[in-house]
Amino acid sequence: MSWIQRPLRPASVLSMMMMMMRVFSVGLTTLVVTRKRDLIECYKILSGKENLDPYQFFQRSDTTHLRGHSCKLSVNRCRLLLRQNFFSQRVISDWNKLPQDVVDALSVNAFKNRLDTHWKNTRYGH
């Protein structure tokens, strides 16, 4: 049996659980929670619910033959590696993957509920 096919040992599962407990006890958030917060803030900016100019953060895609939803954002190339971690850069790929019904939500609570439903049916499901 190769190393790829071996099942996880109980010790490795236990260490993973201990690591997650440490993350929560220190007060750090998981990547899923961070992505959800970023998407909610992106929705608020793009829908005009925040008093911010969306064009300061994002540039809408110019193409009209898009898959997915009609509010796609274009990805700007980053010269510096540091800029890839900025909010305006890290949220674009997750935003562009959302379906039309999630993006078309009329309120922030409706967006949150639709996002949770969408993630339960995809890889972020709990």
N, CA, C and O atoms as a GROMACS GRO file, in nm:
protein
  504
    1MET      N    1   0.085  -0.117   0.000
    1MET     CA    2   0.000   0.000   0.000
    1MET      C    3   0.090   0.124   0.000
    1MET      O    4   0.183   0.134   0.080
    2SER      N    5   0.062   0.216  -0.087
    2SER     CA    6   0.145   0.336  -0.095
    2SER      C    7   0.106   0.436   0.014
    2SER      O    8   0.005   0.418   0.082
    3TRP      N    9   0.186   0.538   0.028
    3TRP     CA   10   0.158   0.638   0.132
    3TRP      C   11   0.033   0.718   0.102
    3TRP      O   12  -0.025   0.776   0.194
    4ILE      N   13  -0.010   0.723  -0.024
    4ILE     CA   14  -0.131   0.797  -0.060
    4ILE      C   15  -0.256   0.722  -0.016
    4ILE      O   16  -0.356   0.784   0.020
    5GLN      N   17  -0.250   0.591  -0.020
    5GLN     CA   18  -0.369   0.511   0.008
    5GLN      C   19  -0.388   0.480   0.156
    5GLN      O   20  -0.491   0.427   0.194
    6ARG      N   21  -0.290   0.513   0.239
    6ARG     CA   22  -0.302   0.482   0.381
    6ARG      C   23  -0.411   0.567   0.446
    6ARG      O   24  -0.421   0.686   0.415
    7PRO      N   25  -0.492   0.511   0.532
    7PRO     CA   26  -0.591   0.590   0.603
    7PRO      C   27  -0.523   0.679   0.706
    7PRO      O   28  -0.409   0.653   0.747
    8LEU      N   29  -0.591   0.784   0.748
    8LEU     CA   30  -0.537   0.872   0.850
    8LEU      C   31  -0.523   0.799   0.982
    8LEU      O   32  -0.612   0.724   1.022
    9ARG      N   33  -0.413   0.822   1.047
    9ARG     CA   34  -0.394   0.762   1.179
    9ARG      C   35  -0.473   0.842   1.282
    9ARG      O   36  -0.495   0.962   1.264
   10PRO      N   37  -0.516   0.778   1.388
   10PRO     CA   38  -0.590   0.851   1.491
   10PRO      C   39  -0.510   0.967   1.549
   10PRO      O   40  -0.568   1.069   1.588
   11ALA      N   41  -0.377   0.953   1.556
   11ALA     CA   42  -0.295   1.061   1.611
   11ALA      C   43  -0.301   1.185   1.522
   11ALA      O   44  -0.304   1.297   1.573
   12SER      N   45  -0.303   1.167   1.389
   12SER     CA   46  -0.308   1.284   1.301
   12SER      C   47  -0.445   1.351   1.307
   12SER      O   48  -0.454   1.474   1.297
   13VAL      N   49  -0.550   1.274   1.322
   13VAL     CA   50  -0.684   1.332   1.336
   13VAL      C   51  -0.693   1.408   1.468
   13VAL      O   52  -0.750   1.517   1.473
   14LEU      N   53  -0.636   1.351   1.572
   14LEU     CA   54  -0.636   1.416   1.703
   14LEU      C   55  -0.557   1.547   1.698
   14LEU      O   56  -0.600   1.647   1.755
   15SER      N   57  -0.443   1.546   1.632
   15SER     CA   58  -0.363   1.669   1.625
   15SER      C   59  -0.436   1.776   1.543
   15SER      O   60  -0.425   1.895   1.574
   16MET      N   61  -0.509   1.734   1.440
   16MET     CA   62  -0.587   1.831   1.361
   16MET      C   63  -0.698   1.892   1.447
   16MET      O   64  -0.722   2.013   1.440
   17MET      N   65  -0.763   1.811   1.527
   17MET     CA   66  -0.868   1.862   1.614
   17MET      C   67  -0.810   1.957   1.718
   17MET      O   68  -0.872   2.059   1.751
   18MET      N   69  -0.693   1.925   1.770
   18MET     CA   70  -0.630   2.011   1.869
   18MET      C   71  -0.591   2.145   1.806
   18MET      O   72  -0.602   2.249   1.870
   19MET      N   73  -0.545   2.142   1.681
   19MET     CA   74  -0.510   2.264   1.613
   19MET      C   75  -0.633   2.353   1.594
   19MET      O   76  -0.625   2.474   1.617
   20MET      N   77  -0.746   2.295   1.555
   20MET     CA   78  -0.868   2.372   1.537
   20MET      C   79  -0.915   2.432   1.670
   20MET      O   80  -0.965   2.544   1.673
   21MET      N   81  -0.900   2.357   1.779
   21MET     CA   82  -0.937   2.409   1.910
   21MET      C   83  -0.848   2.528   1.947
   21MET      O   84  -0.896   2.625   2.006
   22ARG      N   85  -0.719   2.520   1.914
   22ARG     CA   86  -0.630   2.632   1.941
   22ARG      C   87  -0.667   2.754   1.859
   22ARG      O   88  -0.663   2.867   1.909
   23VAL      N   89  -0.704   2.732   1.733
   23VAL     CA   90  -0.744   2.843   1.647
   23VAL      C   91  -0.865   2.915   1.705
   23VAL      O   92  -0.868   3.038   1.711
   24PHE      N   93  -0.965   2.840   1.749
   24PHE     CA   94  -1.085   2.901   1.805
   24PHE      C   95  -1.058   2.963   1.942
   24PHE      O   96  -1.117   3.066   1.975
   25SER      N   97  -0.971   2.902   2.022
   25SER     CA   98  -0.946   2.957   2.156
   25SER      C   99  -0.869   3.089   2.149
   25SER      O  100  -0.886   3.174   2.236
   26VAL      N  101  -0.785   3.105   2.049
   26VAL     CA  102  -0.710   3.229   2.033
   26VAL      C  103  -0.800   3.338   1.974
   26VAL      O  104  -0.771   3.457   1.990
   27GLY      N  105  -0.906   3.299   1.908
   27GLY     CA  106  -0.997   3.396   1.850
   27GLY      C  107  -0.975   3.419   1.702
   27GLY      O  108  -1.028   3.515   1.646
   28LEU      N  109  -0.898   3.334   1.638
   28LEU     CA  110  -0.877   3.346   1.495
   28LEU      C  111  -0.998   3.292   1.420
   28LEU      O  112  -1.069   3.205   1.470
   29THR      N  113  -1.021   3.343   1.301
   29THR     CA  114  -1.133   3.296   1.221
   29THR      C  115  -1.084   3.200   1.114
   29THR      O  116  -0.968   3.205   1.073
   30THR      N  117  -1.172   3.114   1.071
   30THR     CA  118  -1.137   3.020   0.966
   30THR      C  119  -1.145   3.089   0.831
   30THR      O  120  -1.199   3.200   0.820
   31LEU      N  121  -1.092   3.025   0.730
   31LEU     CA  122  -1.091   3.081   0.596
   31LEU      C  123  -1.233   3.098   0.542
   31LEU      O  124  -1.261   3.194   0.471
   32VAL      N  125  -1.322   3.005   0.573
   32VAL     CA  126  -1.459   3.013   0.525
   32VAL      C  127  -1.529   3.136   0.584
   32VAL      O  128  -1.602   3.205   0.513
   33VAL      N  129  -1.507   3.163   0.712
   33VAL     CA  130  -1.569   3.279   0.775
   33VAL      C  131  -1.514   3.407   0.714
   33VAL      O  132  -1.589   3.502   0.688
   34THR      N  133  -1.383   3.411   0.690
   34THR     CA  134  -1.322   3.528   0.628
   34THR      C  135  -1.376   3.551   0.488
   34THR      O  136  -1.407   3.665   0.451
   35ARG      N  137  -1.389   3.445   0.409
   35ARG     CA  138  -1.444   3.459   0.274
   35ARG      C  139  -1.588   3.505   0.277
   35ARG      O  140  -1.629   3.586   0.193
   36LYS      N  141  -1.665   3.456   0.372
   36LYS     CA  142  -1.805   3.498   0.382
   36LYS      C  143  -1.814   3.646   0.414
   36LYS      O  144  -1.894   3.718   0.355
   37ARG      N  145  -1.732   3.692   0.508
   37ARG     CA  146  -1.732   3.834   0.543
   37ARG      C  147  -1.690   3.920   0.424
   37ARG      O  148  -1.748   4.026   0.399
   38ASP      N  149  -1.590   3.873   0.350
   38ASP     CA  150  -1.546   3.947   0.231
   38ASP      C  151  -1.656   3.956   0.127
   38ASP      O  152  -1.677   4.062   0.068
   39LEU      N  153  -1.727   3.846   0.103
   39LEU     CA  154  -1.834   3.847   0.003
   39LEU      C  155  -1.950   3.936   0.046
   39LEU      O  156  -2.011   4.002  -0.038
   40ILE      N  157  -1.981   3.936   0.174
   40ILE     CA  158  -2.089   4.023   0.223
   40ILE      C  159  -2.050   4.169   0.204
   40ILE      O  160  -2.133   4.250   0.162
   41GLU      N  161  -1.927   4.202   0.236
   41GLU     CA  162  -1.882   4.341   0.218
   41GLU      C  163  -1.878   4.378   0.070
   41GLU      O  164  -1.912   4.491   0.035
   42CYS      N  165  -1.837   4.286  -0.015
   42CYS     CA  166  -1.837   4.310  -0.159
   42CYS      C  167  -1.979   4.335  -0.209
   42CYS      O  168  -2.002   4.425  -0.290
   43TYR      N  169  -2.075   4.256  -0.161
   43TYR     CA  170  -2.214   4.276  -0.199
   43TYR      C  171  -2.263   4.414  -0.157
   43TYR      O  172  -2.330   4.483  -0.233
   44LYS      N  173  -2.230   4.454  -0.035
   44LYS     CA  174  -2.272   4.585   0.015
   44LYS      C  175  -2.215   4.698  -0.071
   44LYS      O  176  -2.285   4.794  -0.103
   45ILE      N  177  -2.088   4.686  -0.109
   45ILE     CA  178  -2.025   4.791  -0.190
   45ILE      C  179  -2.086   4.796  -0.329
   45ILE      O  180  -2.118   4.904  -0.378
   46LEU      N  181  -2.102   4.679  -0.392
   46LEU     CA  182  -2.152   4.676  -0.530
   46LEU      C  183  -2.300   4.712  -0.540
   46LEU      O  184  -2.344   4.763  -0.643
   47SER      N  185  -2.377   4.684  -0.436
   47SER     CA  186  -2.520   4.714  -0.442
   47SER      C  187  -2.553   4.853  -0.392
   47SER      O  188  -2.670   4.893  -0.394
   48GLY      N  189  -2.453   4.929  -0.346
   48GLY     CA  190  -2.476   5.065  -0.302
   48GLY      C  191  -2.524   5.076  -0.159
   48GLY      O  192  -2.570   5.183  -0.119
   49LYS      N  193  -2.515   4.971  -0.081
   49LYS     CA  194  -2.559   4.975   0.058
   49LYS      C  195  -2.452   5.034   0.149
   49LYS      O  196  -2.481   5.070   0.263
   50GLU      N  197  -2.330   5.045   0.102
   50GLU     CA  198  -2.223   5.116   0.171
   50GLU      C  199  -2.202   5.249   0.100
   50GLU      O  200  -2.223   5.259  -0.021
   51ASN      N  201  -2.161   5.348   0.171
   51ASN     CA  202  -2.137   5.478   0.110
   51ASN      C  203  -1.996   5.485   0.053
   51ASN      O  204  -1.917   5.574   0.086
   52LEU      N  205  -1.966   5.390  -0.034
   52LEU     CA  206  -1.836   5.384  -0.100
   52LEU      C  207  -1.856   5.375  -0.250
   52LEU      O  208  -1.956   5.319  -0.297
   53ASP      N  209  -1.763   5.429  -0.323
   53ASP     CA  210  -1.768   5.419  -0.468
   53ASP      C  211  -1.714   5.282  -0.509
   53ASP      O  212  -1.598   5.252  -0.482
   54PRO      N  213  -1.796   5.198  -0.574
   54PRO     CA  214  -1.748   5.065  -0.611
   54PRO      C  215  -1.633   5.068  -0.710
   54PRO      O  216  -1.555   4.973  -0.718
   55TYR      N  217  -1.621   5.175  -0.786
   55TYR     CA  218  -1.514   5.183  -0.886
   55TYR      C  219  -1.379   5.214  -0.823
   55TYR      O  220  -1.277   5.204  -0.891
   56GLN      N  221  -1.376   5.251  -0.695
   56GLN     CA  222  -1.249   5.264  -0.625
   56GLN      C  223  -1.190   5.128  -0.593
   56GLN      O  224  -1.068   5.114  -0.581
   57PHE      N  225  -1.275   5.027  -0.580
   57PHE     CA  226  -1.230   4.894  -0.541
   57PHE      C  227  -1.228   4.795  -0.658
   57PHE      O  228  -1.135   4.715  -0.673
   58PHE      N  229  -1.331   4.803  -0.742
   58PHE     CA  230  -1.351   4.699  -0.843
   58PHE      C  231  -1.371   4.760  -0.981
   58PHE      O  232  -1.405   4.878  -0.996
   59GLN      N  233  -1.349   4.677  -1.080
   59GLN     CA  234  -1.378   4.713  -1.218
   59GLN      C  235  -1.467   4.604  -1.275
   59GLN      O  236  -1.430   4.486  -1.275
   60ARG      N  237  -1.582   4.642  -1.324
   60ARG     CA  238  -1.675   4.542  -1.382
   60ARG      C  239  -1.617   4.487  -1.511
   60ARG      O  240  -1.546   4.557  -1.583
   61SER      N  241  -1.648   4.364  -1.538
   61SER     CA  242  -1.600   4.300  -1.659
   61SER      C  243  -1.666   4.360  -1.782
   61SER      O  244  -1.786   4.387  -1.781
   62ASP      N  245  -1.589   4.381  -1.886
   62ASP     CA  246  -1.640   4.444  -2.008
   62ASP      C  247  -1.712   4.346  -2.100
   62ASP      O  248  -1.792   4.387  -2.184
   63THR      N  249  -1.685   4.218  -2.086
   63THR     CA  250  -1.744   4.121  -2.178
   63THR      C  251  -1.890   4.097  -2.145
   63THR      O  252  -1.931   4.104  -2.029
   64THR      N  253  -1.968   4.068  -2.247
   64THR     CA  254  -2.112   4.045  -2.228
   64THR      C  255  -2.148   3.898  -2.233
   64THR      O  256  -2.258   3.861  -2.190
   65HIS      N  257  -2.062   3.814  -2.284
   65HIS     CA  258  -2.091   3.671  -2.296
   65HIS      C  259  -2.026   3.597  -2.179
   65HIS      O  260  -1.926   3.528  -2.194
   66LEU      N  261  -2.086   3.615  -2.062
   66LEU     CA  262  -2.031   3.559  -1.940
   66LEU      C  263  -2.112   3.439  -1.892
   66LEU      O  264  -2.234   3.435  -1.909
   67ARG      N  265  -2.044   3.344  -1.834
   67ARG     CA  266  -2.112   3.237  -1.763
   67ARG      C  267  -2.136   3.282  -1.621
   67ARG      O  268  -2.064   3.367  -1.569
   68GLY      N  269  -2.236   3.228  -1.557
   68GLY     CA  270  -2.263   3.267  -1.420
   68GLY      C  271  -2.353   3.388  -1.414
   68GLY      O  272  -2.454   3.395  -1.484
   69HIS      N  273  -2.317   3.483  -1.330
   69HIS     CA  274  -2.403   3.601  -1.312
   69HIS      C  275  -2.358   3.718  -1.398
   69HIS      O  276  -2.252   3.714  -1.460
   70SER      N  277  -2.439   3.822  -1.401
   70SER     CA  278  -2.415   3.935  -1.490
   70SER      C  279  -2.333   4.045  -1.425
   70SER      O  280  -2.310   4.149  -1.488
   71CYS      N  281  -2.288   4.027  -1.304
   71CYS     CA  282  -2.214   4.130  -1.231
   71CYS      C  283  -2.070   4.085  -1.206
   71CYS      O  284  -2.018   4.102  -1.096
   72LYS      N  285  -2.007   4.027  -1.306
   72LYS     CA  286  -1.869   3.977  -1.291
   72LYS      C  287  -1.772   4.094  -1.276
   72LYS      O  288  -1.793   4.202  -1.330
   73LEU      N  289  -1.666   4.068  -1.203
   73LEU     CA  290  -1.561   4.167  -1.183
   73LEU      C  291  -1.438   4.122  -1.260
   73LEU      O  292  -1.408   4.003  -1.267
   74SER      N  293  -1.366   4.218  -1.316
   74SER     CA  294  -1.246   4.182  -1.389
   74SER      C  295  -1.127   4.175  -1.293
   74SER      O  296  -1.120   4.250  -1.195
   75VAL      N  297  -1.038   4.086  -1.323
   75VAL     CA  298  -0.920   4.063  -1.239
   75VAL      C  299  -0.807   4.151  -1.291
   75VAL      O  300  -0.766   4.140  -1.407
   76ASN      N  301  -0.759   4.238  -1.205
   76ASN     CA  302  -0.645   4.322  -1.241
   76ASN      C  303  -0.516   4.249  -1.206
   76ASN      O  304  -0.506   4.186  -1.100
   77ARG      N  305  -0.420   4.258  -1.292
   77ARG     CA  306  -0.292   4.193  -1.267
   77ARG      C  307  -0.216   4.271  -1.161
   77ARG      O  308  -0.215   4.394  -1.161
   78CYS      N  309  -0.153   4.199  -1.071
   78CYS     CA  310  -0.077   4.260  -0.963
   78CYS      C  311   0.072   4.248  -0.991
   78CYS      O  312   0.122   4.139  -1.019
   79ARG      N  313   0.138   4.358  -0.983
   79ARG     CA  314   0.282   4.355  -1.001
   79ARG      C  315   0.351   4.310  -0.874
   79ARG      O  316   0.450   4.236  -0.878
   80LEU      N  317   0.299   4.353  -0.762
   80LEU     CA  318   0.356   4.315  -0.633
   80LEU      C  319   0.277   4.201  -0.571
   80LEU      O  320   0.154   4.197  -0.580
   81LEU      N  321   0.348   4.110  -0.510
   81LEU     CA  322   0.283   3.996  -0.446
   81LEU      C  323   0.198   4.041  -0.327
   81LEU      O  324   0.098   3.977  -0.294
   82LEU      N  325   0.237   4.149  -0.264
   82LEU     CA  326   0.164   4.200  -0.149
   82LEU      C  327   0.022   4.240  -0.186
   82LEU      O  328  -0.070   4.220  -0.106
   83ARG      N  329   0.001   4.296  -0.303
   83ARG     CA  330  -0.130   4.345  -0.344
   83ARG      C  331  -0.232   4.232  -0.362
   83ARG      O  332  -0.352   4.258  -0.356
   84GLN      N  333  -0.187   4.110  -0.383
   84GLN     CA  334  -0.279   3.998  -0.401
   84GLN      C  335  -0.361   3.970  -0.275
   84GLN      O  336  -0.466   3.908  -0.283
   85ASN      N  337  -0.313   4.016  -0.160
   85ASN     CA  338  -0.384   3.993  -0.034
   85ASN      C  339  -0.478   4.106   0.002
   85ASN      O  340  -0.546   4.098   0.104
   86PHE      N  341  -0.485   4.211  -0.078
   86PHE     CA  342  -0.578   4.320  -0.053
   86PHE      C  343  -0.721   4.271  -0.073
   86PHE      O  344  -0.745   4.178  -0.150
   87PHE      N  345  -0.814   4.334  -0.003
   87PHE     CA  346  -0.955   4.297  -0.013
   87PHE      C  347  -1.004   4.301  -0.156
   87PHE      O  348  -1.073   4.209  -0.202
   88SER      N  349  -0.969   4.406  -0.227
   88SER     CA  350  -1.020   4.425  -0.364
   88SER      C  351  -0.967   4.320  -0.460
   88SER      O  352  -1.022   4.305  -0.569
   89GLN      N  353  -0.864   4.247  -0.424
   89GLN     CA  354  -0.810   4.142  -0.510
   89GLN      C  355  -0.854   4.003  -0.466
   89GLN      O  356  -0.887   3.920  -0.550
   90ARG      N  357  -0.855   3.978  -0.336
   90ARG     CA  358  -0.881   3.842  -0.288
   90ARG      C  359  -1.027   3.802  -0.300
   90ARG      O  360  -1.058   3.683  -0.299
   91VAL      N  361  -1.120   3.899  -0.311
   91VAL     CA  362  -1.262   3.867  -0.314
   91VAL      C  363  -1.312   3.840  -0.456
   91VAL      O  364  -1.419   3.782  -0.473
   92ILE      N  365  -1.237   3.880  -0.559
   92ILE     CA  366  -1.287   3.875  -0.696
   92ILE      C  367  -1.315   3.733  -0.743
   92ILE      O  368  -1.420   3.708  -0.801
   93SER      N  369  -1.224   3.639  -0.719
   93SER     CA  370  -1.247   3.503  -0.769
   93SER      C  371  -1.366   3.437  -0.702
   93SER      O  372  -1.443   3.366  -0.767
   94ASP      N  373  -1.383   3.460  -0.571
   94ASP     CA  374  -1.499   3.403  -0.502
   94ASP      C  375  -1.628   3.470  -0.548
   94ASP      O  376  -1.730   3.402  -0.562
   95TRP      N  377  -1.626   3.600  -0.573
   95TRP     CA  378  -1.745   3.672  -0.620
   95TRP      C  379  -1.786   3.622  -0.758
   95TRP      O  380  -1.905   3.601  -0.783
   96ASN      N  381  -1.691   3.603  -0.847
   96ASN     CA  382  -1.722   3.561  -0.983
   96ASN      C  383  -1.775   3.417  -0.990
   96ASN      O  384  -1.836   3.380  -1.090
   97LYS      N  385  -1.754   3.338  -0.887
   97LYS     CA  386  -1.804   3.200  -0.884
   97LYS      C  387  -1.948   3.189  -0.836
   97LYS      O  388  -2.009   3.083  -0.846
   98LEU      N  389  -2.003   3.298  -0.783
   98LEU     CA  390  -2.139   3.293  -0.730
   98LEU      C  391  -2.242   3.282  -0.841
   98LEU      O  392  -2.221   3.335  -0.950
   99PRO      N  393  -2.354   3.213  -0.816
   99PRO     CA  394  -2.460   3.206  -0.917
   99PRO      C  395  -2.545   3.333  -0.918
   99PRO      O  396  -2.536   3.416  -0.828
  100GLN      N  397  -2.624   3.347  -1.021
  100GLN     CA  398  -2.705   3.469  -1.042
  100GLN      C  399  -2.803   3.493  -0.928
  100GLN      O  400  -2.821   3.607  -0.887
  101ASP      N  401  -2.867   3.389  -0.875
  101ASP     CA  402  -2.967   3.410  -0.772
  101ASP      C  403  -2.907   3.463  -0.642
  101ASP      O  404  -2.976   3.534  -0.568
  102VAL      N  405  -2.782   3.431  -0.612
  102VAL     CA  406  -2.718   3.484  -0.492
  102VAL      C  407  -2.686   3.632  -0.511
  102VAL      O  408  -2.709   3.712  -0.420
  103VAL      N  409  -2.634   3.669  -0.627
  103VAL     CA  410  -2.595   3.807  -0.654
  103VAL      C  411  -2.716   3.898  -0.664
  103VAL      O  412  -2.707   4.017  -0.632
  104ASP      N  413  -2.830   3.846  -0.708
  104ASP     CA  414  -2.951   3.927  -0.727
  104ASP      C  415  -3.031   3.950  -0.600
  104ASP      O  416  -3.142   4.002  -0.607
  105ALA      N  417  -2.979   3.914  -0.484
  105ALA     CA  418  -3.051   3.933  -0.358
  105ALA      C  419  -3.080   4.081  -0.336
  105ALA      O  420  -2.999   4.167  -0.370
  106LEU      N  421  -3.196   4.109  -0.279
  106LEU     CA  422  -3.237   4.248  -0.259
  106LEU      C  423  -3.189   4.308  -0.128
  106LEU      O  424  -3.177   4.430  -0.116
  107SER      N  425  -3.160   4.224  -0.030
  107SER     CA  426  -3.113   4.274   0.099
  107SER      C  427  -2.989   4.196   0.141
  107SER      O  428  -2.956   4.092   0.083
  108VAL      N  429  -2.923   4.248   0.243
  108VAL     CA  430  -2.802   4.182   0.292
  108VAL      C  431  -2.838   4.048   0.357
  108VAL      O  432  -2.766   3.950   0.339
  109ASN      N  433  -2.948   4.043   0.430
  109ASN     CA  434  -2.989   3.916   0.491
  109ASN      C  435  -3.025   3.813   0.386
  109ASN      O  436  -2.993   3.695   0.402
  110ALA      N  437  -3.091   3.855   0.280
  110ALA     CA  438  -3.123   3.761   0.172
  110ALA      C  439  -2.995   3.712   0.106
  110ALA      O  440  -2.985   3.594   0.071
  111PHE      N  441  -2.896   3.800   0.089
  111PHE     CA  442  -2.768   3.758   0.032
  111PHE      C  443  -2.699   3.656   0.122
  111PHE      O  444  -2.648   3.555   0.073
  112LYS      N  445  -2.698   3.680   0.253
  112LYS     CA  446  -2.636   3.586   0.347
  112LYS      C  447  -2.704   3.450   0.341
  112LYS      O  448  -2.638   3.347   0.336
  113ASN      N  449  -2.838   3.451   0.341
  113ASN     CA  450  -2.912   3.324   0.338
  113ASN      C  451  -2.887   3.248   0.209
  113ASN      O  452  -2.868   3.126   0.211
  114ARG      N  453  -2.887   3.318   0.096
  114ARG     CA  454  -2.863   3.253  -0.033
  114ARG      C  455  -2.720   3.204  -0.043
  114ARG      O  456  -2.694   3.099  -0.102
  115LEU      N  457  -2.626   3.279   0.014
  115LEU     CA  458  -2.486   3.237   0.014
  115LEU      C  459  -2.469   3.110   0.096
  115LEU      O  460  -2.399   3.018   0.054
  116ASP      N  461  -2.531   3.106   0.213
  116ASP     CA  462  -2.525   2.985   0.296
  116ASP      C  463  -2.585   2.865   0.225
  116ASP      O  464  -2.528   2.756   0.228
  117THR      N  465  -2.699   2.885   0.160
  117THR     CA  466  -2.763   2.776   0.085
  117THR      C  467  -2.674   2.729  -0.029
  117THR      O  468  -2.660   2.609  -0.053
  118HIS      N  469  -2.615   2.824  -0.100
  118HIS     CA  470  -2.526   2.789  -0.211
  118HIS      C  471  -2.405   2.711  -0.162
  118HIS      O  472  -2.366   2.612  -0.223
  119TRP      N  473  -2.345   2.755  -0.050
  119TRP     CA  474  -2.227   2.687   0.002
  119TRP      C  475  -2.259   2.550   0.059
  119TRP      O  476  -2.174   2.461   0.058
  120LYS      N  477  -2.381   2.530   0.110
  120LYS     CA  478  -2.418   2.397   0.158
  120LYS      C  479  -2.425   2.298   0.044
  120LYS      O  480  -2.401   2.178   0.063
  121ASN      N  481  -2.458   2.347  -0.075
  121ASN     CA  482  -2.468   2.259  -0.192
  121ASN      C  483  -2.336   2.245  -0.267
  121ASN      O  484  -2.328   2.169  -0.364
  122THR      N  485  -2.233   2.316  -0.225
  122THR     CA  486  -2.104   2.308  -0.293
  122THR      C  487  -1.997   2.262  -0.195
  122THR      O  488  -2.028   2.199  -0.093
  123ARG      N  489  -1.874   2.293  -0.225
  123ARG     CA  490  -1.761   2.242  -0.145
  123ARG      C  491  -1.751   2.300  -0.007
  123ARG      O  492  -1.681   2.244   0.077
  124TYR      N  493  -1.819   2.413   0.022
  124TYR     CA  494  -1.810   2.472   0.153
  124TYR      C  495  -1.914   2.415   0.249
  124TYR      O  496  -1.928   2.463   0.362
  125GLY      N  497  -1.985   2.313   0.206
  125GLY     CA  498  -2.093   2.258   0.288
  125GLY      C  499  -2.044   2.206   0.421
  125GLY      O  500  -1.933   2.155   0.433
  126HIS      N  501  -2.129   2.220   0.521
  126HIS     CA  502  -2.093   2.176   0.656
  126HIS      C  503  -2.147   2.039   0.683
  126HIS      O  504  -2.127   1.985   0.791
   0.00000   0.00000   0.00000
